[in-house]
Amino acid sequence: MKQRLYLTRQEVSVLARATFGSKNGLRDYCMLLLCYLHGFRTSELTGLKLSDLDLSGGRLSISRLKNGFSTVHPLHVQARKALDVWLNIRNQLVIDNDNQWLFVSRKGGRISRQRFYMICKEYGRMAGLPFDVHPHMLRHACGYELAEQGMDTRLIQDYLGHRNIRHTVHYTAGNAARFSRVWQDKDSCEVIF
């Protein structure tokens, strides 16, 4: 069987619910949610700083890696609420006021890439998903979900920070939703024989 490259919206939901009640559940929920909603790469997510977040304005500054386009995204209401609660917990964990990482370990240090990989894998098992979950599946899930919603390929390209559209088209190429508005005008599809 070919290895899965992405999660469906339903699988992301099941994965996120697996965090409820776990030791670091709220932090992990925020990380999974942001990774999915903003199409983060692991290092982009773990590299987020408090200064990247504007809760009152509902915006998140995103510094894309791999020579990608950096941008500012609006924060989803669900993410804003979760982050608001997480920040209260985070402030209790962090002893050093100079620590600017958004996501920290229980000891107050920055979450590592390797730890986020383990987090995804652990919650994938807890959620009962029949394959190993890795963080990049959430980035791909974002791209496929945006395509499923009928978003323009160029918009998805900008949203994910791709410089080259060839990295974006695989999200839209096999998506039937992109054709949903074709032949909507009834007069244009009448054929006279």
Secondary structure, 3 states (H helix, E strand, C coil): CCCCCCCCHHHHHHHHHCCCCCCCHHHHHHHHHHHHHHCCCHHHHHCCEHHHEECCCCEEEECCCCCCCCEEEECCHHHHHHHHHHHHHHHHHCCCCCCCECCECCCCCECCHHHHHHHHHHHHHHCCCCCCCCCHHHHHHHHHHHHHCCCCHHHHHHHHCCCCHHHCHHHHHCCHHHHCCCCCCHHHHCCCC
